[in-house]
Amino acid sequence: MSLSRQLRTSIALVLGAAAVLALGACRDQRVLARVGSRVVTVDDFTDYARAARNRYPWLPDSTKRMLLDDLIRRELMMNEAQARGITSDTLLDAIRRTTADNLLGEALGRQISPAAPQVSDDEIAAYHRGLGTELHLQVIATLDSSGAIAAKRRVLAGERFADVARAYNTSGIVPPDGDLGWHTAGSAAPALDERVRNAKVGTLVGPVNAGADTWIVAVLLGRRKTAEVPPLSQLHDRIQALLAQRKQQAVVQRLVSDLRAEYHLTLDPAGPQALFTLAQAQNDTSGTTVAPDPGVALAHYDSPREGIVSYTLADALGDLRNGAQGPDFSSVPSIRSWILSRAVQKLVVLEAHRRLLDQEPEVQRAIRDRVDGAVIQSLYETEVLRAAQVTDDDLRAEYLRRTEGREVPPFEAMPAEMREQLRELTLQTRREQLLRAFTETLYRKYPVSVDEPLLKRVTLPLATSPAPPQNG
């Protein structure tokens, strides 16, 4: 494997899988290599090997050297990033915060539901029997319970269900008139499915919490048998996976409900309008719409350390800039639901801190690895991606190099599609050259020392060591 290809492999592993962590209670901090001001420990090495096990499946002794070389090149780039001040960039602070929040949420999820939910054969069989029935439902879906209650009262007072549905189905979750047509029993939201599966035709059901802030009022318009259902043996695994996923979602929903109650999460009455006005101001090319103050509160919750805390317009803007999908700004219920969902994310992080999950070595290590990956990517983009340029002379030289000794049409006769493919290949070659040169510069700039006896004693955490591929 070429030096440049190895480094690209190293970069890919850092960005995609370097957070695969050792789960042992004791961590091995013996220094395996020193790279400039940084070190590679036995712990770093074994964790990295777990992430790379599918890339180096044979030749254990040689594999250890390849893995360590990958890590050394990573640490060389981190030394250079520190020297350039990249590691103190304010953008990295945002990445660090976002990464920490995400990992703490994942850690909390593992703690409340450490294993896959169990699904019994009776549950699978009951769901399979339900597949033999189709239901015709008409629903009203709101993003708060009060709206669903009000809608049901209007139906009970004698208004046509479809007319009430058009008044309340403004979130886009369901069609305006609420008619879902015929669907297989079991395909609706679990809480709704349980209520309508055995209900009489014409029964009004709800309000039912269908998850998050979605509340449903439904009427069963009809029930009929399906034409044919595949045997249980063919569907067993799919049904089992579906029911396990539903149980997992129920666990998460209970956590969300508990957090909202425990931290007294409330929506500020003026919050949705403030966020709506902000969206209008940002899209107003005339400049007549005045944007609200960033400090305007959208929601409030209790913090164990800070008392009552507000989720503000500035927080919402930060979430949107960091990649959060925004609400449907044409729908006030959608805006309300979005604000509450973003505030719940804050509660998840608070709860993870309360449970001291932020102090777990695995979480701290994963945060560091992901931030390091962002640093390396930034350096790679500067030194390689942005610097790699291809001219027509480069294309000609690459074409001649790749076709040497073969009878091929002249370079000028190459079709446009093939020329574009050649450009990509040439660009790849140029990037490899730049990466190789940059890495060699780093090796000369930062001293590297390896504890060779310790490297020989370290055991690779590979499950198997298949034979290398045979030639011919």
C-alpha positions as CSV (number, residue, x, y, z in Angstrom):
1,M,0.0,0.0,0.0
2,S,1.4,3.4,-1.0
3,L,2.2,6.0,1.6
4,S,-0.5,8.4,0.3
5,R,-3.1,5.6,0.2
6,Q,-2.2,4.6,3.8
7,L,-2.7,8.2,4.9
8,R,-6.0,8.5,3.1
9,T,-7.0,5.3,4.9
10,S,-5.9,6.8,8.1
11,I,-7.9,10.0,7.5
12,A,-11.0,7.9,6.6
13,L,-10.7,5.9,9.8
14,V,-10.3,9.0,11.9
15,L,-13.3,10.6,10.4
16,G,-15.5,7.6,10.3
17,A,-14.5,5.0,12.9
18,A,-11.9,6.3,15.3
19,A,-14.6,6.5,17.9
20,V,-14.9,2.7,18.2
21,L,-13.9,2.4,21.8
22,A,-12.5,-0.2,24.1
23,L,-15.0,-1.1,26.8
24,G,-12.6,-2.6,29.4
25,A,-12.6,-1.2,32.9
26,C,-8.8,-0.7,32.8
27,R,-7.2,1.4,30.2
28,D,-3.6,0.8,29.0
29,Q,-1.8,4.1,28.9
30,R,1.7,2.8,28.1
31,V,3.3,5.0,25.5
32,L,3.8,3.1,22.2
33,A,5.1,6.0,20.2
34,R,6.0,9.7,20.7
35,V,5.1,12.0,17.8
36,G,6.3,15.6,18.4
37,S,4.4,16.8,21.5
38,R,1.8,14.0,21.3
39,V,1.8,10.3,22.2
40,V,0.2,7.1,21.0
41,T,-0.7,4.8,23.8
42,V,-1.4,1.1,23.7
43,D,-5.0,2.1,24.3
44,D,-5.1,4.3,21.2
45,F,-3.6,1.5,19.2
46,T,-6.0,-1.2,20.2
47,D,-9.0,1.1,19.8
48,Y,-7.8,2.0,16.3
49,A,-7.3,-1.6,15.4
50,R,-10.9,-2.4,16.2
51,A,-12.0,0.3,13.8
52,A,-9.6,-1.0,11.1
53,R,-10.1,-4.7,11.5
54,N,-11.8,-5.1,8.1
55,R,-9.0,-3.1,6.3
56,Y,-6.1,-5.2,7.5
57,P,-7.4,-8.8,7.9
58,W,-4.1,-10.7,7.4
59,L,-0.4,-10.7,8.3
60,P,-0.7,-9.7,12.0
61,D,2.9,-8.6,12.4
62,S,2.9,-6.4,9.4
63,T,-0.6,-5.2,10.3
64,K,0.6,-3.8,13.6
65,R,3.2,-1.7,11.8
66,M,0.6,-0.5,9.3
67,L,-1.8,0.5,12.0
68,L,0.8,2.3,14.0
69,D,2.0,4.1,10.9
70,D,-1.5,5.3,10.4
71,L,-1.7,6.6,13.9
72,I,1.7,8.3,13.7
73,R,0.6,10.1,10.5
74,R,-2.6,11.2,12.3
75,E,-0.6,12.6,15.2
76,L,1.8,14.3,12.8
77,M,-1.1,16.1,11.3
78,M,-2.4,17.0,14.8
79,N,1.0,18.5,15.7
80,E,0.9,20.6,12.6
81,A,-2.7,21.6,13.3
82,Q,-1.7,22.8,16.8
83,A,1.2,24.7,15.4
84,R,-1.1,26.5,13.0
85,G,-3.7,27.3,15.7
86,I,-6.4,25.2,14.0
87,T,-7.1,23.3,17.2
88,S,-8.1,26.6,18.9
89,D,-10.5,27.7,16.1
90,T,-13.8,28.9,17.3
91,L,-15.5,26.6,14.8
92,L,-14.0,23.6,16.6
93,D,-15.6,24.8,19.8
94,A,-19.0,24.6,18.1
95,I,-18.1,21.1,16.7
96,R,-16.9,20.0,20.2
97,R,-20.2,21.2,21.8
98,T,-22.4,19.6,19.1
99,T,-20.4,16.4,19.3
100,A,-20.5,16.3,23.1
101,D,-24.3,16.8,23.0
102,N,-24.8,14.1,20.5
103,L,-22.6,11.6,22.3
104,L,-24.2,12.3,25.6
105,G,-27.6,11.7,24.1
106,E,-26.4,8.4,22.7
107,A,-24.9,7.5,26.1
108,L,-28.2,8.3,27.8
109,G,-30.0,6.2,25.3
110,R,-27.8,3.2,26.0
111,Q,-28.3,3.6,29.7
112,I,-32.1,3.7,29.6
113,S,-32.3,0.8,27.1
114,P,-29.0,-1.1,27.1
115,A,-30.2,-4.1,25.1
116,A,-32.5,-4.7,22.2
117,P,-36.1,-5.0,23.3
118,Q,-37.4,-8.5,23.5
119,V,-40.3,-9.5,21.3
120,S,-42.3,-12.7,22.1
121,D,-43.6,-15.2,19.6
122,D,-47.1,-14.4,20.7
123,E,-46.6,-10.7,19.8
124,I,-45.2,-11.6,16.4
125,A,-48.1,-14.0,15.7
126,A,-50.7,-11.5,16.8
127,Y,-49.3,-8.8,14.5
128,H,-49.2,-11.3,11.7
129,R,-52.9,-12.1,12.2
130,G,-53.6,-8.4,12.0
131,L,-52.1,-8.3,8.5
132,G,-55.2,-10.2,7.3
133,T,-57.3,-7.1,7.9
134,E,-57.4,-3.7,6.3
135,L,-58.8,-0.6,8.1
136,H,-60.2,2.6,6.6
137,L,-59.4,5.5,8.9
138,Q,-60.1,9.2,8.9
139,V,-58.0,11.2,11.3
140,I,-57.4,14.6,12.8
141,A,-53.8,15.2,13.8
142,T,-52.7,18.1,15.9
143,L,-49.4,19.1,17.5
144,D,-50.9,19.6,21.0
145,S,-53.5,17.8,23.1
146,S,-55.7,20.8,23.5
147,G,-56.3,21.1,19.8
148,A,-57.2,17.4,19.6
149,I,-59.6,17.8,22.5
150,A,-61.3,20.8,20.9
151,A,-61.6,19.0,17.6
152,K,-63.2,15.9,19.2
153,R,-65.7,18.2,21.0
154,R,-66.8,19.8,17.7
155,V,-67.3,16.3,16.1
156,L,-69.3,15.2,19.1
157,A,-71.4,18.4,18.8
158,G,-72.5,17.3,15.4
159,E,-70.0,18.9,12.9
160,R,-68.9,16.7,10.0
161,F,-65.6,15.0,10.7
162,A,-64.1,16.1,7.4
163,D,-65.0,19.7,8.0
164,V,-63.4,19.7,11.5
165,A,-60.4,17.8,10.0
166,R,-59.8,20.6,7.5
167,A,-59.8,23.1,10.3
168,Y,-57.2,21.3,12.4
169,N,-55.0,19.3,9.9
170,T,-52.7,22.2,9.1
171,S,-49.4,20.5,10.1
172,G,-49.0,18.5,6.9
173,I,-48.8,15.2,8.8
174,V,-52.0,13.9,7.2
175,P,-54.2,15.0,4.2
176,P,-56.4,18.1,4.9
177,D,-59.6,16.0,5.2
178,G,-57.8,13.3,7.2
179,D,-58.9,10.4,5.0
180,L,-56.0,7.9,5.1
181,G,-57.8,5.4,2.8
182,W,-57.4,1.7,3.3
183,H,-54.3,0.4,5.1
184,T,-53.1,-2.8,6.7
185,A,-53.9,-3.2,10.4
186,G,-50.7,-2.5,12.3
187,S,-49.3,0.1,10.0
188,A,-50.8,3.0,11.9
189,A,-49.1,4.6,14.9
190,P,-48.9,1.9,17.6
191,A,-51.1,3.7,20.2
192,L,-53.8,4.4,17.5
193,D,-53.5,0.9,16.1
194,E,-54.2,-0.7,19.5
195,R,-57.4,1.4,19.9
196,V,-58.9,0.8,16.4
197,R,-57.9,-2.8,15.7
198,N,-60.9,-4.2,17.5
199,A,-63.2,-1.1,17.5
200,K,-66.6,-1.1,15.8
201,V,-67.0,0.7,12.5
202,G,-68.1,4.3,13.1
203,T,-66.3,4.5,16.5
204,L,-64.7,7.8,17.3
205,V,-61.3,7.2,19.0
206,G,-58.9,9.6,20.8
207,P,-57.3,11.8,21.5
208,V,-54.4,9.4,21.3
209,N,-50.7,10.4,21.7
210,A,-49.0,9.1,18.6
211,G,-45.6,10.0,19.7
212,A,-43.8,13.3,20.4
213,D,-46.3,16.1,20.2
214,T,-48.7,14.5,17.8
215,W,-52.2,13.8,19.0
216,I,-54.8,12.0,16.9
217,V,-58.6,11.8,16.9
218,A,-59.8,9.1,14.5
219,V,-63.0,7.5,13.2
220,L,-63.0,4.0,11.8
221,L,-64.9,4.1,8.5
222,G,-64.5,0.5,7.5
223,R,-62.8,-2.9,7.9
224,R,-62.2,-5.7,5.4
225,K,-60.2,-8.8,4.8
226,T,-57.0,-8.6,2.7
227,A,-56.7,-10.9,-0.3
228,E,-53.6,-12.8,0.9
229,V,-51.0,-12.7,3.6
230,P,-47.6,-14.4,3.2
231,P,-47.0,-17.1,5.8
232,L,-45.6,-16.2,9.2
233,S,-42.3,-18.0,8.5
234,Q,-41.6,-15.5,5.7
235,L,-42.4,-12.4,7.7
236,H,-41.2,-13.5,11.2
237,D,-37.9,-11.6,11.2
238,R,-39.4,-8.4,9.6
239,I,-42.2,-8.3,12.1
240,Q,-39.8,-9.0,15.0
241,A,-37.6,-6.1,13.9
242,L,-40.6,-3.8,13.5
243,L,-42.0,-4.6,16.9
244,A,-38.6,-4.2,18.6
245,Q,-38.2,-0.8,16.9
246,R,-41.6,0.2,18.2
247,K,-40.7,-0.8,21.7
248,Q,-37.5,1.2,21.5
249,Q,-39.4,4.2,20.3
250,A,-41.8,3.8,23.2
251,V,-38.8,3.8,25.6
252,V,-37.5,7.0,24.1
253,Q,-41.0,8.6,24.2
254,R,-41.3,7.8,27.8
255,L,-37.9,9.4,28.5
256,V,-39.0,12.5,26.6
257,S,-42.2,12.7,28.6
258,D,-40.4,12.2,31.9
259,L,-37.8,14.8,31.1
260,R,-40.4,17.4,30.1
261,A,-42.3,16.8,33.4
262,E,-39.2,16.6,35.6
263,Y,-37.6,19.7,34.2
264,H,-40.9,21.6,33.9
265,L,-40.5,22.4,30.2
266,T,-43.0,25.0,29.1
267,L,-43.5,26.8,25.8
268,D,-43.3,30.6,26.0
269,P,-46.6,31.9,24.7
270,A,-44.8,34.4,22.5
271,G,-42.2,31.9,21.3
272,P,-43.8,30.6,18.1
273,Q,-44.6,34.1,16.9
274,A,-41.1,35.3,17.6
275,L,-39.6,32.4,15.5
276,F,-42.1,33.0,12.8
277,T,-41.3,36.7,12.7
278,L,-37.6,35.9,12.5
279,A,-38.2,33.7,9.5
280,Q,-40.2,36.4,7.8
281,A,-37.4,39.0,8.5
282,Q,-34.8,36.7,7.0
283,N,-36.8,36.3,3.8
284,D,-38.0,39.9,3.5
285,T,-35.9,41.4,0.7
286,S,-37.5,44.8,1.4
287,G,-36.2,45.0,4.9
288,T,-39.5,46.2,6.4
289,T,-39.9,43.3,8.7
290,V,-38.0,43.9,12.0
291,A,-36.3,40.7,13.4
292,P,-37.0,40.1,17.1
293,D,-34.2,40.3,19.7
294,P,-32.1,37.1,19.8
295,G,-32.6,37.0,23.5
296,V,-36.4,36.5,23.2
297,A,-37.4,33.3,25.1
298,L,-39.1,30.5,23.1
299,A,-39.4,28.0,26.0
300,H,-38.4,27.6,29.6
301,Y,-37.2,24.8,31.8
302,D,-35.6,24.2,35.2
303,S,-31.9,23.5,35.4
304,P,-30.5,21.9,38.6
305,R,-27.6,24.4,38.7
306,E,-28.9,27.5,37.0
307,G,-32.6,27.6,38.0
308,I,-35.1,28.6,35.3
309,V,-33.3,28.6,31.9
310,S,-34.8,29.9,28.7
311,Y,-34.3,28.4,25.2
312,T,-33.9,31.6,23.2
313,L,-34.1,32.7,19.6
314,A,-30.3,32.8,19.6
315,D,-30.3,29.1,20.7
316,A,-32.7,28.3,17.9
317,L,-30.5,30.1,15.3
318,G,-27.5,28.2,16.6
319,D,-29.3,24.9,16.2
320,L,-30.3,25.7,12.7
321,R,-26.8,26.8,11.7
322,N,-25.5,23.5,13.2
323,G,-27.7,21.5,10.8
324,A,-31.0,21.0,12.7
325,Q,-33.9,20.8,10.2
326,G,-36.2,23.7,10.7
327,P,-40.0,23.7,11.1
328,D,-42.6,24.4,8.6
329,F,-42.8,28.2,9.2
330,S,-46.2,28.4,7.6
331,S,-47.7,26.3,10.4
332,V,-47.8,27.6,14.0
333,P,-48.3,24.0,15.4
334,S,-45.2,22.9,13.5
335,I,-43.2,25.8,15.0
336,R,-44.5,25.0,18.5
337,S,-43.5,21.3,18.1
338,W,-40.1,22.3,16.8
339,I,-39.3,24.6,19.7
340,L,-40.3,22.0,22.2
341,S,-38.2,19.2,20.4
342,R,-35.1,21.4,20.4
343,A,-35.6,22.3,24.1
344,V,-35.9,18.6,24.8
345,Q,-32.5,18.1,23.3
346,K,-31.2,20.5,25.9
347,L,-32.9,18.4,28.6
348,V,-31.3,15.2,27.3
349,V,-27.9,16.8,27.8
350,L,-28.7,18.1,31.2
351,E,-29.9,14.6,32.3
352,A,-26.8,13.0,30.9
353,H,-24.7,15.5,32.9
354,R,-26.8,14.8,36.0
355,R,-26.0,11.1,35.6
356,L,-22.3,11.9,35.2
357,L,-22.2,10.4,31.7
358,D,-19.9,13.2,30.6
359,Q,-17.3,11.8,32.9
360,E,-17.2,8.4,31.3
361,P,-13.8,7.8,29.7
362,E,-15.4,6.3,26.6
363,V,-17.5,9.4,26.0
364,Q,-14.6,11.8,26.6
365,R,-12.4,9.8,24.2
366,A,-15.1,9.7,21.5
367,I,-15.5,13.5,21.7
368,R,-11.7,13.9,21.4
369,D,-11.5,11.6,18.4
370,R,-14.3,13.3,16.5
371,V,-12.9,16.7,17.1
372,D,-9.5,15.4,16.0
373,G,-11.1,14.1,12.8
374,A,-12.5,17.6,12.1
375,V,-9.1,19.1,12.6
376,I,-7.4,16.6,10.3
377,Q,-10.1,17.1,7.6
378,S,-9.5,20.9,7.8
379,L,-5.8,20.4,7.3
380,Y,-6.3,18.0,4.5
381,E,-8.6,20.4,2.7
382,T,-6.1,23.2,3.0
383,E,-3.0,21.2,2.0
384,V,-4.5,18.8,-0.6
385,L,-8.0,19.4,-1.8
386,R,-7.7,23.2,-2.4
387,A,-4.1,22.9,-3.7
388,A,-4.9,20.2,-6.2
389,Q,-5.3,21.8,-9.7
390,V,-5.3,20.0,-13.0
391,T,-4.3,21.6,-16.4
392,D,-4.7,20.3,-19.9
393,D,-1.0,19.4,-19.9
394,D,-1.5,17.4,-16.7
395,L,-4.4,15.6,-18.4
396,R,-2.2,14.8,-21.4
397,A,0.6,13.5,-19.2
398,E,-1.8,11.3,-17.2
399,Y,-3.3,9.9,-20.4
400,L,0.2,9.0,-21.8
401,R,1.2,7.5,-18.5
402,R,-1.9,5.3,-18.3
403,T,-1.9,4.2,-22.0
404,E,1.9,3.7,-22.4
405,G,2.7,0.6,-24.6
406,R,-0.9,0.3,-25.9
407,E,-2.5,1.3,-29.1
408,V,-5.1,4.0,-28.3
409,P,-6.6,7.0,-30.0
410,P,-4.7,10.3,-29.6
411,F,-5.4,12.5,-26.6
412,E,-7.1,15.1,-28.8
413,A,-9.7,12.5,-30.1
414,M,-10.9,11.5,-26.6
415,P,-14.7,11.9,-26.1
416,A,-15.8,14.5,-23.6
417,E,-17.1,11.9,-21.2
418,M,-13.8,10.0,-21.1
419,R,-12.0,13.3,-20.8
420,E,-14.0,14.1,-17.6
421,Q,-13.2,10.6,-16.2
422,L,-9.5,11.2,-17.0
423,R,-9.7,14.6,-15.2
424,E,-10.9,12.8,-12.0
425,L,-8.1,10.2,-12.3
426,T,-5.6,13.0,-12.8
427,L,-6.9,15.0,-9.9
428,Q,-6.7,11.8,-7.7
429,T,-3.1,11.4,-8.7
430,R,-2.3,15.0,-8.0
431,R,-3.9,14.7,-4.5
432,E,-1.8,11.6,-3.8
433,Q,1.3,13.5,-4.8
434,L,0.5,16.5,-2.6
435,L,-0.5,14.2,0.4
436,R,2.8,12.3,0.1
437,A,4.8,15.4,-0.1
438,F,3.0,17.0,2.9
439,T,3.4,13.9,5.0
440,E,7.1,13.7,4.2
441,T,7.5,17.3,5.3
442,L,5.8,16.5,8.6
443,Y,8.1,13.5,9.2
444,R,11.1,15.8,8.9
445,K,9.5,18.5,11.1
446,Y,8.4,16.5,14.1
447,P,10.5,13.8,15.8
448,V,9.0,10.3,15.9
449,S,10.1,7.5,18.3
450,V,8.5,4.0,18.7
451,D,8.8,1.5,21.5
452,E,9.5,-1.4,19.3
453,P,9.7,-4.1,22.0
454,L,6.3,-2.9,23.3
455,L,4.8,-3.0,19.8
456,K,5.9,-6.7,19.5
457,R,4.1,-7.5,22.7
458,V,0.9,-5.8,21.9
459,T,-1.9,-8.2,20.8
460,L,-4.2,-7.2,17.9
461,P,-7.8,-7.3,18.9
462,L,-8.8,-9.0,15.7
463,A,-11.5,-11.7,15.8
464,T,-10.0,-13.7,13.0
465,S,-6.9,-13.7,10.8
466,P,-7.8,-15.1,7.4
467,A,-5.2,-16.1,5.0
468,P,-4.0,-13.4,2.5
469,P,-5.4,-13.5,-1.0
470,Q,-3.6,-15.8,-3.4
471,N,-2.1,-14.6,-6.6
472,G,-3.3,-16.2,-9.8
